[in-house]
């Protein structure tokens, strides 16, 4: 088939669909951050799971993504303040809804930016038992060795997920209802 393609001058490319999963890596991190009456706050985790299927050309150029699932255990999101952790987990209803999850519905390659493939995705984001369809831009880069690093940022309005912004000291200190989700993950074959 390849010989026939070359003989008639047709541009033939072999496209391989490959399954990947998030493995333990120092590259993996998820940060949830926001503001409050007194100061900014941040919660982080490096422990979460994910699977993806990418279509790749022989040089590891990404041509599409057909699957992307993420699962973040809520109690793995931690700050260096125990009271903040406790209040955030309570607001996110962690005892009842143990994970924040994302499941891809569709994706479209937009182009290249700084050696990364920009992919616009549509997916279902589930927080505290509420699922909303969201659009998130993901930037992916094929690494030497065959792994793929993806990053994304998304702003969440907590009331969209029926999450009441946590408050402290009998309401004297309260958090903003806008929260930023920042993700960096490395997928291994």
QUIBELBEL-V264531 format. One record per pair of residues at least 12 apart in sequence whose C-alpha atoms are under 10 Angstrom apart, sorted by the first residue. I is the first residue (numbers start at 1). J is the second residue. If there is no record, write none. Layout:
i=I j=J
i=I j=J
This chain:
i=2 j=14
i=13 j=57
i=13 j=58
i=14 j=55
i=14 j=56
i=14 j=57
i=14 j=58
i=15 j=54
i=15 j=55
i=15 j=56
i=15 j=57
i=15 j=58
i=15 j=60
i=15 j=61
i=15 j=62
i=15 j=63
i=15 j=64
i=16 j=53
i=16 j=54
i=16 j=55
i=16 j=56
i=16 j=57
i=16 j=58
i=16 j=60
i=16 j=62
i=16 j=63
i=17 j=53
i=17 j=54
i=17 j=55
i=17 j=56
i=17 j=57
i=17 j=62
i=17 j=63
i=17 j=64
i=17 j=65
i=17 j=66
i=18 j=52
i=18 j=53
i=18 j=54
i=18 j=55
i=18 j=56
i=18 j=65
i=18 j=66
i=18 j=189
i=19 j=51
i=19 j=52
i=19 j=53
i=19 j=54
i=19 j=55
i=19 j=66
i=19 j=67
i=19 j=68
i=19 j=187
i=19 j=188
i=19 j=189
i=20 j=50
i=20 j=51
i=20 j=52
i=20 j=53
i=20 j=54
i=20 j=67
i=20 j=68
i=20 j=146
i=20 j=147
i=20 j=148
i=20 j=186
i=20 j=187
i=20 j=188
i=20 j=189
i=21 j=49
i=21 j=50
i=21 j=51
i=21 j=52
i=21 j=53
i=21 j=68
i=21 j=69
i=21 j=70
i=21 j=147
i=21 j=148
i=21 j=185
i=21 j=186
i=21 j=187
i=21 j=188
i=21 j=189
i=22 j=47
i=22 j=48
i=22 j=49
i=22 j=50
i=22 j=51
i=22 j=52
i=22 j=70
i=22 j=147
i=22 j=148
i=22 j=149
i=22 j=185
i=22 j=186
i=22 j=187
i=22 j=188
i=22 j=189
i=23 j=47
i=23 j=48
i=23 j=49
i=23 j=50
i=23 j=51
i=23 j=185
i=23 j=186
i=23 j=187
i=23 j=188
i=23 j=189
i=24 j=46
i=24 j=47
i=24 j=48
i=24 j=49
i=24 j=185
i=24 j=186
i=24 j=187
i=24 j=188
i=25 j=46
i=25 j=47
i=25 j=185
i=25 j=186
i=25 j=187
i=25 j=188
i=26 j=46
i=26 j=184
i=26 j=185
i=26 j=186
i=27 j=46
i=27 j=149
i=27 j=150
i=27 j=184
i=27 j=185
i=27 j=186
i=27 j=187
i=28 j=45
i=28 j=46
i=28 j=47
i=28 j=48
i=28 j=149
i=28 j=150
i=28 j=151
i=28 j=183
i=28 j=184
i=28 j=185
i=28 j=186
i=28 j=187
i=29 j=44
i=29 j=45
i=29 j=46
i=29 j=47
i=29 j=48
i=29 j=151
i=29 j=182
i=29 j=183
i=29 j=184
i=29 j=185
i=29 j=186
i=30 j=43
i=30 j=44
i=30 j=45
i=30 j=46
i=30 j=47
i=30 j=48
i=30 j=72
i=30 j=76
i=30 j=77
i=30 j=151
i=30 j=152
i=30 j=153
i=30 j=181
i=30 j=182
i=30 j=183
i=30 j=184
i=30 j=185
i=31 j=43
i=31 j=44
i=31 j=45
i=31 j=46
i=31 j=77
i=31 j=78
i=31 j=79
i=31 j=153
i=31 j=180
i=31 j=181
i=31 j=182
i=31 j=183
i=31 j=184
i=32 j=44
i=32 j=45
i=32 j=77
i=32 j=78
i=32 j=79
i=32 j=154
i=32 j=155
i=32 j=156
i=32 j=179
i=32 j=180
i=32 j=181
i=32 j=182
i=32 j=183
i=33 j=79
i=33 j=155
i=33 j=178
i=33 j=179
i=33 j=180
i=33 j=181
i=33 j=182
i=34 j=155
i=34 j=156
i=34 j=175
i=34 j=176
i=34 j=177
i=34 j=178
i=34 j=179
i=34 j=180
i=34 j=181
i=35 j=174
i=35 j=175
i=35 j=176
i=35 j=177
i=35 j=178
i=35 j=179
i=35 j=180
i=36 j=165
i=36 j=166
i=36 j=167
i=36 j=168
i=36 j=173
i=36 j=174
i=36 j=175
i=36 j=176
i=36 j=177
i=37 j=167
i=37 j=168
i=37 j=171
i=37 j=172
i=37 j=173
i=37 j=174
i=37 j=175
i=37 j=176
i=38 j=172
i=38 j=173
i=38 j=174
i=38 j=175
i=39 j=173
i=39 j=174
i=39 j=175
i=40 j=175
i=40 j=176
i=41 j=79
i=41 j=80
i=41 j=81
i=41 j=84
i=41 j=175
i=41 j=179
i=42 j=77
i=42 j=78
i=42 j=79
i=42 j=80
i=42 j=81
i=42 j=84
i=42 j=85
i=42 j=179
i=42 j=180
i=43 j=76
i=43 j=77
i=43 j=78
i=43 j=79
i=43 j=80
i=43 j=81
i=43 j=84
i=43 j=85
i=43 j=88
i=43 j=181
i=44 j=76
i=44 j=77
i=44 j=78
i=44 j=79
i=44 j=80
i=44 j=181
i=44 j=182
i=44 j=183
i=45 j=72
i=45 j=73
i=45 j=74
i=45 j=75
i=45 j=76
i=45 j=77
i=45 j=78
i=45 j=79
i=45 j=183
i=46 j=72
i=46 j=76
i=46 j=77
i=46 j=183
i=46 j=184
i=46 j=185
i=47 j=71
i=47 j=72
i=47 j=73
i=47 j=76
i=47 j=77
i=48 j=70
i=48 j=71
i=48 j=72
i=48 j=73
i=48 j=74
i=48 j=76
i=48 j=77
i=48 j=99
i=48 j=100
i=48 j=101
i=48 j=185
i=49 j=69
i=49 j=70
i=49 j=71
i=49 j=72
i=49 j=73
i=49 j=101
i=49 j=185
i=50 j=68
i=50 j=69
i=50 j=70
i=50 j=71
i=50 j=72
i=50 j=101
i=50 j=102
i=50 j=103
i=50 j=185
i=50 j=186
i=50 j=187
i=51 j=67
i=51 j=68
i=51 j=69
i=51 j=70
i=51 j=71
i=51 j=103
i=51 j=187
i=51 j=188
i=51 j=189
i=52 j=65
i=52 j=66
i=52 j=67
i=52 j=68
i=52 j=69
i=52 j=70
i=52 j=103
i=52 j=104
i=52 j=148
i=52 j=187
i=52 j=188
i=52 j=189
i=53 j=65
i=53 j=66
i=53 j=67
i=53 j=68
i=53 j=69
i=53 j=187
i=53 j=189
i=54 j=66
i=54 j=67
i=54 j=68
i=54 j=148
i=56 j=142
i=59 j=142
i=59 j=146
i=60 j=141
i=60 j=142
i=60 j=143
i=60 j=144
i=60 j=145
i=60 j=146
i=60 j=147
i=60 j=148
i=61 j=116
i=61 j=117
i=61 j=141
i=61 j=142
i=62 j=109
i=62 j=116
i=62 j=117
i=62 j=118
i=62 j=119
i=62 j=140
i=62 j=141
i=62 j=142
i=62 j=148
i=63 j=108
i=63 j=109
i=63 j=111
i=63 j=117
i=63 j=119
i=64 j=106
i=64 j=107
i=64 j=108
i=64 j=109
i=64 j=117
i=64 j=119
i=65 j=104
i=65 j=106
i=65 j=107
i=65 j=108
i=65 j=109
i=65 j=119
i=65 j=121
i=66 j=104
i=66 j=105
i=66 j=106
i=66 j=107
i=66 j=108
i=67 j=103
i=67 j=104
i=67 j=105
i=67 j=106
i=67 j=107
i=68 j=102
i=68 j=103
i=68 j=104
i=68 j=105
i=68 j=106
i=68 j=107
i=68 j=121
i=68 j=123
i=69 j=101
i=69 j=102
i=69 j=103
i=69 j=104
i=69 j=105
i=69 j=123
i=69 j=124
i=69 j=125
i=70 j=99
i=70 j=100
i=70 j=101
i=70 j=102
i=70 j=103
i=70 j=104
i=70 j=125
i=71 j=98
i=71 j=99
i=71 j=100
i=71 j=101
i=71 j=102
i=71 j=103
i=71 j=126
i=72 j=98
i=72 j=99
i=72 j=100
i=72 j=101
i=72 j=102
i=72 j=127
i=73 j=94
i=73 j=97
i=73 j=98
i=73 j=99
i=73 j=100
i=73 j=101
i=74 j=88
i=74 j=89
i=74 j=90
i=74 j=92
i=74 j=93
i=74 j=94
i=74 j=95
i=74 j=97
i=74 j=98
i=74 j=99
i=74 j=100
i=74 j=101
i=74 j=127
i=74 j=128
i=75 j=88
i=75 j=89
i=75 j=90
i=75 j=92
i=75 j=94
i=75 j=95
i=75 j=98
i=75 j=99
i=76 j=89
i=76 j=98
i=76 j=99
i=77 j=89
i=83 j=168
i=84 j=166
i=84 j=167
i=84 j=168
i=86 j=166
i=87 j=165
i=87 j=166
i=87 j=167
i=87 j=168
i=88 j=163
i=88 j=164
i=88 j=165
i=88 j=166
i=88 j=167
i=89 j=128
i=89 j=166
i=90 j=128
i=90 j=163
i=90 j=164
i=90 j=166
i=91 j=128
i=91 j=158
i=91 j=162
i=91 j=163
i=91 j=164
i=91 j=165
i=91 j=166
i=91 j=167
i=92 j=127
i=92 j=128
i=92 j=129
i=92 j=158
i=92 j=161
i=92 j=162
i=92 j=163
i=92 j=164
i=92 j=165
i=92 j=166
i=93 j=127
i=93 j=128
i=93 j=129
i=93 j=163
i=94 j=127
i=94 j=128
i=94 j=129
i=95 j=128
i=96 j=128
i=96 j=129
i=97 j=126
i=97 j=127
i=97 j=128
i=97 j=129
i=97 j=130
i=98 j=127
i=98 j=128
i=98 j=129
i=99 j=126
i=99 j=127
i=99 j=128
i=99 j=129
i=100 j=125
i=100 j=126
i=100 j=127
i=100 j=128
i=100 j=129
i=100 j=130
i=100 j=131
i=101 j=124
i=101 j=125
i=101 j=126
i=101 j=127
i=101 j=128
i=101 j=129
i=101 j=131
i=102 j=122
i=102 j=123
i=102 j=124
i=102 j=125
i=102 j=126
i=102 j=127
i=102 j=131
i=102 j=132
i=102 j=133
i=102 j=134
i=103 j=122
i=103 j=123
i=103 j=124
i=103 j=125
i=103 j=126
i=103 j=133
i=104 j=121
i=104 j=122
i=104 j=123
i=104 j=124
i=104 j=125
i=104 j=133
i=104 j=134
i=104 j=135
i=104 j=136
i=105 j=121
i=105 j=122
i=105 j=123
i=105 j=124
i=105 j=133
i=105 j=134
i=105 j=135
i=106 j=120
i=106 j=121
i=106 j=122
i=106 j=123
i=106 j=135
i=107 j=119
i=107 j=120
i=107 j=121
i=107 j=122
i=107 j=123
i=107 j=135
i=107 j=136
i=107 j=137
i=107 j=138
i=108 j=120
i=108 j=121
i=108 j=122
i=108 j=137
i=109 j=121
i=109 j=137
i=109 j=138
i=109 j=139
i=110 j=137
i=110 j=139
i=111 j=139
i=112 j=139
i=112 j=140
i=112 j=141
i=113 j=139
i=113 j=140
i=113 j=141
i=114 j=139
i=114 j=141
i=115 j=139
i=115 j=140
i=115 j=141
i=115 j=142
i=116 j=138
i=116 j=139
i=116 j=140
i=116 j=141
i=116 j=142
i=116 j=149
i=116 j=150
i=116 j=151
i=117 j=138
i=117 j=139
i=117 j=140
i=117 j=141
i=117 j=142
i=117 j=150
i=118 j=137
i=118 j=138
i=118 j=139
i=118 j=140
i=118 j=141
i=118 j=150
i=118 j=151
i=118 j=152
i=119 j=136
i=119 j=137
i=119 j=138
i=119 j=139
i=119 j=140
i=119 j=150
i=119 j=152
i=120 j=135
i=120 j=136
i=120 j=137
i=120 j=138
i=120 j=139
i=121 j=134
i=121 j=135
i=121 j=136
i=121 j=137
i=121 j=138
i=122 j=134
i=122 j=135
i=122 j=136
i=122 j=137
i=123 j=135
i=123 j=136
i=125 j=161
i=126 j=161
i=127 j=158
i=127 j=160
i=127 j=161
i=127 j=162
i=127 j=163
i=128 j=158
i=128 j=161
i=128 j=162
i=128 j=163
i=129 j=161
i=129 j=162
i=129 j=163
i=130 j=160
i=130 j=161
i=130 j=162
i=130 j=163
i=131 j=160
i=131 j=161
i=132 j=160
i=132 j=161
i=134 j=154
i=134 j=156
i=135 j=154
i=136 j=152
i=136 j=153
i=136 j=154
i=136 j=155
i=137 j=151
i=137 j=152
i=137 j=153
i=137 j=154
i=138 j=150
i=138 j=151
i=138 j=152
i=138 j=153
i=138 j=154
i=138 j=183
i=138 j=184
i=139 j=151
i=139 j=152
i=139 j=153
i=139 j=184
i=140 j=152
i=140 j=184
i=140 j=185
i=140 j=186
i=140 j=187
i=141 j=186
i=142 j=186
i=142 j=187
i=143 j=186
i=143 j=187
i=143 j=188
i=145 j=188
i=145 j=189
i=146 j=187
i=146 j=188
i=146 j=189
i=147 j=186
i=147 j=187
i=147 j=188
i=147 j=189
i=148 j=185
i=148 j=186
i=148 j=187
i=148 j=188
i=148 j=189
i=149 j=184
i=149 j=185
i=149 j=186
i=149 j=187
i=149 j=188
i=150 j=183
i=150 j=184
i=150 j=185
i=150 j=186
i=150 j=187
i=151 j=182
i=151 j=183
i=151 j=184
i=151 j=185
i=151 j=186
i=152 j=181
i=152 j=182
i=152 j=183
i=152 j=184
i=152 j=185
i=153 j=180
i=153 j=181
i=153 j=182
i=153 j=183
i=153 j=184
i=154 j=179
i=154 j=180
i=154 j=181
i=154 j=182
i=154 j=183
i=155 j=178
i=155 j=179
i=155 j=180
i=155 j=181
i=155 j=182
i=156 j=177
i=156 j=178
i=156 j=179
i=156 j=180
i=156 j=181
i=157 j=176
i=157 j=177
i=157 j=178
i=157 j=179
i=157 j=180
i=158 j=176
i=158 j=177
i=158 j=178
i=158 j=179
i=159 j=177
i=159 j=178
i=160 j=177
i=163 j=177
i=164 j=176
i=164 j=177
i=165 j=177
i=165 j=178
i=165 j=179
